[in-house]
Amino acid sequence: MPAFRSRHLCSVAAALVLTAAGPATAASAAAAASDASALREVMFVGNNWDGTADVIKSSGDFAKVGRINVVPDKDARMAAINADPIKWIYFQAIRNSVGEGHDQFVDDMYSTPDGKSVVVSRPSFADVVSIDLATGKVNWRFPVSGYRADHMAVSPDGTRVAVSASTANTVHVLDINTGKQLGSFATGDKPHENIFSKDGKYIWNMAIGDVNTSLDDPGWDWTKGDRHITVVDATTFKQVKIIDMRSRLDAFGLKDFSDAVRPAVFSPDESKLYFQVSFFNGFLEYDVASDKITRMKTLPKNPATSEDRTTWVNDSRHHGISMNPSGTKLCVAGTMDDYATVVDRSTLQEGPLVTASKPYWATVSGDGKDCIISESGADQVTAIDFATGQKVTSVAVGDHPQRVRLGHVQADWTGLSGS
């Protein structure tokens, strides 16, 4: 099962054209090839506090391509929130808790297969919107259940997007082109990360529980809520399996560890899951077939990082993990320890600690050579060479970058006018 790495949607676009046209002909094949060649691979960087997304090259020098305003309807949304006392209370709560005093305008984003729109989850507005990359206008809007939208995942064929509705313990699965809900499923408390299996048959959701309370001592861990992984059939949305890491952690001798699974990544063959948990400076390896934790890697602590857990943002210590395409290296964002590092998957030996300011996410460049981290404390993204573990370059972006996702735009797109 699972692992999600949507890197080459050009071929997906071609496949969609052929499917729609029926039996392949020379003309339809040529049209598909033309559509695919009209796309340009990029990276979308969500600037959460800005309400913008920077679009940068997916490899090489990662130069800026353009910028998108992901809250073009801000006035209308704020008017609706101000008119509803309950929505207003939740809006303020998001600002003053997970938002660290700021509004959360973009958590996650993916482009549509044709590269003409970007779909964005907006925590403070409790919705998902599709924004036209030519006009900057909203194509469709889907209000999630409850009062906050969070992490998303896109299916391998690019046609479906799953979004966590964190206050409703629900994941919605939407048609990426229309915004129509295809289905939904229940999760544990505060659903967070979503991952599609690479065959598109399953969705894995990780629920992290209440990360905003100050009851952070291991003795109070039980107050954090029902945290587990929910695996569902991606077509029927029926539950396939529940994995509560509590018993697996206990069996591995980690009774004081949180069982809140944070960012996670699968090995290329989907036999192993590597995941972070709240408060831990490192990650664990989970064997899917045996249903056991098999290894643990503890990464260095920064001596300057406070040991007071209540000072760590949203119960994170390390938040962000990715793997190179060959599956030989992991890249870890040491969020509260202000570094990122590449780890050899075989030996679990870390490489150089690359200084970074509150790195909040880790992903992989389009060519697979670099790990890309978002430095939310420095308003930049930084590339680290998987082969050497050394920093390659940094690129300035907007205020508080978090999620970074590969996607596509039209080949001639250079940004929205006035952005």
C-alpha positions in Angstrom: 0.0 0.0 0.0 0.6 3.8 0.0 3.1 6.3 -1.0 2.4 9.4 -2.9 4.6 11.3 -5.2 2.8 13.2 -8.0 5.6 14.4 -10.2 4.8 13.8 -13.8 1.3 15.1 -14.5 2.2 15.8 -18.1 1.7 12.2 -19.0 -1.5 12.3 -16.9 -2.9 15.1 -19.0 -2.2 13.1 -22.2 -3.9 10.1 -20.7 -7.0 12.1 -19.8 -7.3 13.4 -23.3 -7.1 9.9 -24.7 -9.7 8.6 -22.2 -12.1 11.3 -23.1 -11.7 10.8 -26.8 -12.3 7.0 -26.8 -10.2 4.8 -29.0 -6.8 6.4 -29.7 -6.2 7.8 -33.1 -3.3 9.6 -34.6 -5.1 12.9 -34.2 -6.1 12.3 -30.6 -2.6 11.2 -29.7 -1.1 14.3 -31.3 -3.6 16.5 -29.4 -2.6 14.8 -26.2 1.0 15.3 -26.8 0.4 18.9 -27.7 -1.5 19.4 -24.4 1.3 17.8 -22.4 4.0 19.9 -24.0 2.0 23.0 -23.2 2.6 22.4 -19.5 5.5 23.6 -17.4 6.5 21.8 -14.1 6.8 24.2 -11.2 6.6 24.3 -7.4 3.8 26.0 -5.5 4.9 27.6 -2.2 2.0 28.4 0.1 2.7 31.6 2.1 0.2 31.0 4.9 0.2 34.3 6.6 0.4 36.3 3.4 -2.5 34.6 1.6 -0.3 34.1 -1.5 1.5 31.3 -3.3 4.8 31.8 -5.0 5.4 29.8 -8.1 9.0 28.8 -8.6 11.0 26.6 -11.0 10.8 22.9 -9.9 14.6 22.4 -10.2 17.8 24.1 -11.2 18.0 27.6 -9.6 14.4 27.5 -8.4 13.9 31.0 -9.7 10.6 32.8 -9.2 8.0 32.4 -12.0 5.1 34.3 -10.5 2.8 34.9 -7.5 -0.9 34.1 -6.9 -3.3 35.8 -4.6 -5.1 32.8 -3.0 -7.7 35.0 -1.1 -9.1 37.1 -4.0 -12.5 36.8 -2.3 -11.2 37.9 1.1 -13.7 40.7 1.6 -16.7 38.4 0.9 -15.3 35.7 3.3 -14.6 38.2 6.1 -18.1 39.6 5.7 -19.6 36.2 6.1 -17.4 35.4 9.1 -18.2 38.7 10.8 -22.0 38.0 10.3 -21.8 34.7 12.1 -20.8 34.7 15.8 -19.7 31.1 15.8 -17.6 31.4 12.7 -16.1 34.6 14.1 -15.1 32.8 17.3 -13.4 29.9 15.4 -11.7 32.4 13.1 -10.2 34.2 16.1 -9.3 30.9 17.8 -7.3 29.8 14.7 -5.5 33.2 14.6 -4.5 33.0 18.2 -3.6 29.3 18.5 -2.3 27.4 15.4 -1.9 30.7 13.6 0.5 32.1 16.2 -1.3 35.4 16.1 -1.8 35.4 12.3 -4.6 34.3 10.0 -4.0 31.1 8.1 -4.9 31.7 4.5 -3.2 28.8 2.7 -2.3 25.4 4.0 -2.0 23.2 1.0 -2.3 23.5 -2.8 -2.3 21.4 -6.0 -2.6 22.3 -9.7 -5.2 20.8 -11.9 -4.0 18.3 -14.6 -4.4 21.0 -17.4 -2.2 23.5 -15.5 -4.9 26.1 -15.7 -6.0 26.3 -12.0 -4.6 25.8 -8.5 -6.7 24.3 -5.7 -6.0 25.6 -2.3 -7.1 24.7 1.3 -7.6 27.8 3.4 -7.7 27.1 7.2 -9.1 30.4 8.4 -11.8 30.4 5.8 -12.7 26.7 6.4 -12.8 26.0 2.7 -11.1 24.7 -0.5 -11.1 26.9 -3.6 -10.0 26.6 -7.2 -8.3 29.7 -8.6 -8.0 30.4 -12.3 -4.3 31.0 -13.1 -5.2 33.2 -16.0 -7.7 35.5 -14.3 -7.0 35.1 -10.6 -10.7 34.5 -10.0 -12.3 31.7 -7.9 -13.6 28.9 -10.1 -15.4 27.1 -7.3 -15.5 27.0 -3.5 -16.2 24.1 -1.2 -16.8 24.9 2.5 -15.5 22.0 4.6 -17.4 20.5 7.5 -16.7 22.4 10.7 -14.5 25.4 10.9 -11.0 24.7 9.6 -9.4 23.2 6.5 -6.0 21.5 6.7 -3.6 19.3 4.7 -4.6 17.9 1.3 -3.5 15.1 -1.1 -4.1 14.7 -4.8 -4.7 11.3 -6.4 -2.0 10.0 -8.7 -4.1 10.7 -11.8 -4.6 14.3 -10.6 -8.4 14.2 -10.7 -9.3 14.0 -7.0 -8.2 16.0 -4.0 -8.6 14.9 -0.4 -8.8 17.6 2.3 -8.8 17.3 6.1 -11.6 19.2 7.9 -9.8 19.3 11.2 -12.6 20.4 13.6 -15.1 17.9 12.1 -12.9 14.8 12.2 -13.7 14.3 8.5 -11.8 14.1 5.2 -13.7 15.3 2.1 -12.7 13.9 -1.4 -13.5 16.3 -4.2 -13.4 16.4 -8.0 -10.4 18.7 -8.6 -12.0 20.2 -11.7 -15.5 20.9 -10.4 -15.2 21.0 -6.6 -18.0 18.4 -6.3 -17.7 16.1 -3.3 -17.2 12.5 -4.4 -17.3 11.2 -0.9 -16.0 11.6 2.7 -14.9 9.5 5.6 -14.6 9.8 9.4 -11.2 10.0 11.1 -9.6 10.4 14.5 -9.4 13.7 16.3 -8.0 16.5 14.1 -7.2 14.9 10.8 -3.9 16.2 9.4 -1.8 14.5 6.7 -3.4 12.6 3.8 -1.5 10.3 1.5 -2.9 8.4 -1.6 -1.4 5.1 -2.5 0.5 5.3 -5.7 -2.1 3.1 -7.4 -4.8 5.5 -6.3 -6.7 2.7 -4.5 -6.3 3.9 -0.9 -6.1 7.0 1.2 -4.2 7.1 4.5 -5.1 9.8 6.9 -3.2 10.7 10.1 -5.1 12.3 12.9 -2.9 14.3 15.4 -5.4 15.2 18.1 -5.3 18.5 20.1 -2.0 20.1 19.6 -2.9 23.5 21.0 -3.2 22.7 24.7 -0.5 23.2 27.2 -0.9 19.7 28.7 2.3 18.6 26.9 4.0 16.4 29.6 3.9 12.7 28.7 1.7 12.1 31.7 -1.0 14.2 30.2 -0.8 12.6 26.7 -4.1 10.9 27.1 -5.8 14.3 27.0 -4.8 14.9 23.4 -7.6 12.9 21.9 -8.1 9.9 19.7 -5.1 9.8 17.3 -4.8 7.1 14.8 -4.2 6.4 11.1 -7.3 5.7 9.0 -6.9 3.7 5.8 -9.9 3.8 3.4 -10.8 2.6 0.0 -10.4 5.6 -2.3 -13.4 4.7 -4.4 -16.0 3.6 -1.8 -14.5 5.6 1.1 -15.1 2.6 3.3 -12.7 2.0 6.1 -10.1 -0.7 5.4 -7.9 -0.4 8.5 -7.3 1.6 11.6 -3.7 1.8 12.9 -3.2 3.3 16.4 0.5 3.7 16.9 0.1 3.7 20.7 0.3 -0.1 21.0 3.1 -0.2 18.4 5.1 2.4 20.2 4.6 0.6 23.5 5.8 -2.7 22.0 8.9 -0.9 20.8 9.6 0.4 24.3 8.4 4.0 23.7 5.6 4.3 26.2 6.3 8.0 26.8 6.2 8.9 23.1 3.2 10.7 21.6 1.2 8.6 19.1 0.3 11.7 17.0 1.6 10.8 13.6 2.7 14.0 11.9 4.2 14.2 8.3 5.0 10.8 6.9 6.4 9.3 3.7 6.4 5.9 2.2 9.3 4.0 0.6 9.0 3.6 -3.2 7.6 0.1 -2.8 5.2 1.2 -0.1 6.5 -1.5 2.3 7.8 1.0 4.9 6.3 4.2 6.4 8.6 6.8 7.9 6.9 9.2 10.2 7.4 11.9 12.8 5.4 12.2 16.0 4.8 15.1 18.3 7.6 16.3 20.5 10.2 14.0 19.0 13.5 15.1 17.3 13.6 12.3 14.9 11.4 9.7 13.1 10.3 6.1 13.2 10.1 3.3 10.6 7.0 1.2 10.4 6.8 -2.0 8.4 3.4 -2.2 6.7 3.2 -6.0 6.3 4.2 -6.9 9.8 2.3 -4.0 11.3 5.3 -3.1 13.6 7.7 -0.3 14.2 11.0 -1.6 13.2 13.5 1.2 13.7 13.9 4.6 15.3 16.2 7.5 14.5 16.9 10.2 17.0 18.4 13.3 15.5 20.5 15.9 17.2 19.0 18.5 19.5 19.8 22.2 19.1 21.3 23.3 22.4 19.6 26.7 21.9 16.1 25.0 21.7 14.1 25.3 24.9 13.2 22.0 26.5 9.9 23.6 27.6 7.4 21.6 25.3 4.8 24.3 25.6 7.1 26.6 23.6 7.1 24.3 20.6 4.7 25.3 17.8 1.6 23.0 17.7 3.4 20.2 19.6 6.0 19.9 16.8 9.6 19.4 17.3 10.4 18.1 13.8 7.8 18.6 11.1 8.6 17.7 7.5 10.0 14.5 5.9 10.6 13.5 2.3 12.4 10.8 0.4 14.4 10.8 -2.8 12.9 8.9 -5.8 15.3 6.0 -5.5 14.4 5.5 -1.8 18.0 5.7 -0.5 17.8 9.1 1.3 15.4 10.8 3.7 15.3 14.5 4.3 14.1 15.8 7.6 13.0 19.3 8.7 14.1 19.9 12.3 11.5 22.6 12.9 12.1 23.7 16.4 15.8 22.8 16.2 16.4 25.1 13.2 18.0 22.8 10.8 17.4 20.2 8.1 19.4 17.1 7.3 19.6 14.3 4.8 19.6 10.8 6.4 20.9 7.6 4.7 17.9 5.3 4.7 20.0 2.1 5.1 22.2 3.2 8.0 20.0 6.0 9.4 23.2 8.1 9.6 22.4 11.8 9.2 24.5 14.1 7.1 25.4 17.8 7.7 23.0 19.8 9.7 21.9 22.6 7.4 21.0 25.7 9.4 17.4 26.7 8.7 14.9 29.0 10.4 11.9 27.0 11.6 11.7 24.7 8.6 8.1 23.6 8.3 8.0 21.1 5.4 10.2 19.0 3.2 9.5 17.8 -0.4 11.5 16.7 -3.5 12.5 18.8 -6.5 11.1 18.0 -9.9 14.3 16.3 -11.0 14.6 14.4 -7.8 18.1 15.7 -7.0 17.2 18.0 -4.1 15.2 18.2 -0.9 13.2 21.4 -0.7 12.4 22.8 2.7 10.2 25.8 3.6 11.9 28.1 6.1 8.9 29.7 7.7 11.0 31.8 10.0 13.1 33.3 7.2 10.4 33.5 4.4 12.4 31.4 2.0 12.7 28.0 0.6 16.0 26.2 0.5 17.3 23.3 -1.6 19.6 20.7 -0.1 21.4 18.2 -2.4 20.3 14.6 -1.5 23.7 13.3 -2.7 25.9 15.5 -0.5 23.5 16.8 2.2 24.8 20.3 1.4 22.8 23.4 0.8 22.3 24.3 -2.9 20.5 27.6 -2.8 17.7 29.6 -1.1 14.9 31.6 -2.7 12.9 34.4 -1.1 9.2 33.9 -0.9 6.2 35.4 1.1 5.3 35.5 4.7 5.5 32.2 6.6 5.9 29.6 3.8 4.6 26.1 4.8 3.5 23.5 2.3 5.5 23.2 -0.9 4.0 21.1 -3.7 5.0 20.1 -7.3 2.5 21.0 -9.9 2.1 22.5 -13.4 1.1 25.7 -15.1 0.7 26.5 -18.7 4.0 26.8 -20.4 3.7 30.5 -21.1 2.4 31.5 -17.7 4.4 34.1 -15.9 2.1 35.2 -13.1 -1.0 37.1 -12.7 -1.1 40.8 -13.6 -0.7 43.0 -10.6 0.5 40.1 -8.4 
